Amino acid sequence: MKYELYYWPHIQGRGEYVRLALEEGEADYVDVARLPENEGGGRPAVARLLQDAANKHPPFAPPLLKAGKLVVSYTANILQYLGPRLGLVPKAEGLRFYAHGLQLTMTDFVREAHDVHHPIANSLYYEDQKVEALRRSRHFKSERLTKFLNYFETVLARGGGKYMLGKSVSYIDLSLFQVMASLNYAFPKSMAGMSEKVPRLNTLHDIVAARPHIAKYIASPARLPFSTHDLMRHYPELDG
Ligand SMILES: N[C@@H](CCC(=O)N[C@@H](CS)C(=O)NCC(=O)O)C(=O)O
């Protein structure tokens, strides 16, 4: 199967969670919007798929994965689709549902981390909601960051292996690597302050980063840098 990923080309964003799975699973795929516009790429490629009036099952937002005629939307849903196909989730049904629950919890976490810098509306600039962002950042750091990270640390500890679901790597580990890397960029001081409480998560981040396919990918130009256009953003006043 040759996969097509459709995601905004200028940021890692939610597309990165899918890219990491495709890379680790050595999938044959094209990151369509990263192609030049005159080759059918760019933002218009995403818009065309979103607005395809012939599609009886229209998607809401990217990332989107095209697999033959099938268009799969929503990050966690795409990963649930890819997991078994790329050997990135255990076979047992119970573990698959557990994995999906973990991925959905990461969806919530990422959304909350995003809403720190955009607490009022995505359509407004950060500068137009700085007061609310500052207020929200205090609650995020002292309540939510701690709660989510402690939860994932507990999952790792109880799982009894070096990976989230035990001995073998799964798409959950790849996503958790991306969550940790994004948080380390956006909230370096807060993350340093929490480091001793989440040793397993920090180790998992390093183990995933060192996996050959992932290491090769993150050293390549396809891995865009973090930025203040991305889902998690570093504004020093919101950290610490
Ligand atoms: N929960 C969805 C969120 C999808 C989403 O918000 N996509 C963003 C890009 S990262 C978007 O373009 N959203 C358009 C909108 O919400 O209007 C997922 O995890 O895939």
The ligand as a Tripos MOL2 file, in Angstrom:
@<TRIPOS>MOLECULE
LIG
   20    19     1     0     0
SMALL
NO_CHARGES

@<TRIPOS>ATOM
      1 N1         -8.6760   16.2750   16.9100 N.3       1 LIG1
      2 C1         -8.2160   16.4250   15.5560 C.3       1 LIG1
      3 C2         -7.8650   17.8840   15.3710 C.3       1 LIG1
      4 C3         -7.5870   18.2460   13.9520 C.3       1 LIG1
      5 C4         -7.1750   19.7010   13.8700 C.2       1 LIG1
      6 O1         -7.5230   20.5360   14.7190 O.2       1 LIG1
      7 N2         -6.4180   20.0220   12.8010 N.am      1 LIG1
      8 C5         -5.9030   21.3590   12.6370 C.3       1 LIG1
      9 C6         -4.5010   21.3470   12.1300 C.3       1 LIG1
     10 S1         -3.4420   20.6470   13.3560 S.3       1 LIG1
     11 C7         -6.7860   22.1380   11.6820 C.2       1 LIG1
     12 O2         -6.4070   22.4490   10.5610 O.2       1 LIG1
     13 N3         -7.9770   22.4800   12.1630 N.am      1 LIG1
     14 C8         -8.9120   23.2790   11.4640 C.3       1 LIG1
     15 C9        -10.0660   23.6780   12.3750 C.2       1 LIG1
     16 O3        -10.1260   23.1880   13.5060 O.co2     1 LIG1
     17 O4        -10.8680   24.4890   11.9520 O.co2     1 LIG1
     18 C10        -6.9920   15.5230   15.3290 C.2       1 LIG1
     19 O5         -6.3730   15.1140   16.3380 O.co2     1 LIG1
     20 O6         -6.6450   15.2110   14.1860 O.co2     1 LIG1
@<TRIPOS>BOND
     1     1     2 1
     2     2     3 1
     3     2    18 1
     4     3     4 1
     5     4     5 1
     6     5     6 2
     7     5     7 1
     8     7     8 1
     9     8     9 1
    10     8    11 1
    11     9    10 1
    12    11    12 2
    13    11    13 1
    14    13    14 1
    15    14    15 1
    16    15    16 2
    17    15    17 1
    18    18    19 2
    19    18    20 1
@<TRIPOS>SUBSTRUCTURE
     1 LIG1         1 GROUP 0 **** ****
